[in-house]
């Protein structure tokens, strides 16, 4: 099970990393209008892309920042209802992040802002 999640995680992170590289300064200002920064959008899209949730460590690797920095962000997102964090059934040391309906909507809002810019 853990190997399957890691493989799914790797594929999702590859796609999102490629998309992240395409962003420009103009995209950043457009995202500001959507009230969603790139890190938040990345976390919400990645966590929402897997049915079982995304490993916190894998999120930190994909973002290139420490697990503790990701955890600080996740705590904020959890307080406002964008995500939930649960322990893995397979390994209690692993925390899995999943988006809520509000988190999915926030990610969709950010993606709509990016899609709008791409049409310009």
Order of alpha helices (4+ residues) and beta strands (2+ residues): alpha-alpha-alpha-beta-alpha-alpha-beta-beta-alpha
